[in-house]
Amino acid sequence: MINESIAMAYVVGCNSANNGAVMALDLSNRLNPVAVGQDANNGYSHDAQVVTYNGPDADYTGKQIMVSSNESEVVFLDVTDPTNMITISTISYTNAAYVHQGWFTEDLKYVLIGDELDEQNFGNNTKTIILDVNDLDNPFVKNIYENPTTEAIDHNIYVKGNLAFEANYRAGMRVLDVSDIANGNLSEVGYFDTYPTSNSAQFNGAWSIYPYFESGNILISDIEGGLFVVRKSGTLAVGDEVFNPSEFTIFPNPATAKIKVVSKNKNISQVVLYNILGQEVISIKNNTHFKNVLINVSGLNEGVYVLKINNSIAKKIVINRS
């Protein structure tokens, strides 16, 4: 993983380090990264997160703190000096089969841990371990959440606001509300099942998730199904309205080189085209307003885009030249 604020990358599980231990790479010169240190004390790390710490434990304010998942235990490290990584604490839990990955909540008071083999080895439903890390020197298991409906293997977890997004193999993406985590409670509030034929504990389906786009789009990488781009049901984006064909005509769609937008009643002050990552690729503004706009898309790659009219009305656009 990369901590962009300090231009440092942390490599896990590679042969170049001490039996796959965490290794730090200085990215000051991105064309020539330099290995500057490694964890000499805790062996193989499968996954990790590093934060510039501003949580409740004042002993570590401003330091670079890592949570590392090391197969049999969770390790907390001070990696502020990458040439001298310091172990803060370690912790395991009952029925630890393969401590796979963990992620801090945004207030840095808790860490959610996924174990990749406990569902197969012990027969429990999909399990998420909650660690209380208010005191980094003395973490403890706050609670263990078992999904009441799925037996699938959990894989990667990411937290955004009060939501945890879990890639849970055959159960797809599962979304948990963490707003009551201080009382040890998680609850499922949404899901997108990329492998709908089964929720059993096998290695198929959703492998990872990226929920951090400003657009609200969420990426799910699925072993068999490829890439899924999803968002919360019933949403387009803040302030969006549903496209009404009685007000606007957009043609051709699919398009090859140009798209024409014609308004039947409303003036058009702005049209903006976004790619599936939520990035603006074309913007046309007119302060005098008009009833039709011609958009040149000949320079764009084939694919799916979203056209927003007057910063509120959204319509899916397809560019296809085959």
Secondary structure, 3 states (H helix, E strand, C coil): CEEHHHCEEEECCCCCCHHHCCEEEECCCCCCCEEEEECCCCCCCCEEEEEECCCCCHHHCCCEEEEEECECCEEEEECCCCCCCEEEEEECCCCCCCEEEEEECCCCCEEEEEECCHHHHHCCCCEEEEEECCCCCCCEEEEEEECCCCCCCCCEEEEECCEEEEECECCCEEEEECCCHHHCCCEEEEEECCCCCCCCCCCCCEEEEECCCCCCCEEEEECCCEEEEECCCCCCCCCCEECCCCCEEEECCCECCEEEEEECCCCEEEEEEECCCCCEEEEEEEEEEECEEEEECCCCCCEEEEEEECCCEEEEEEECCC
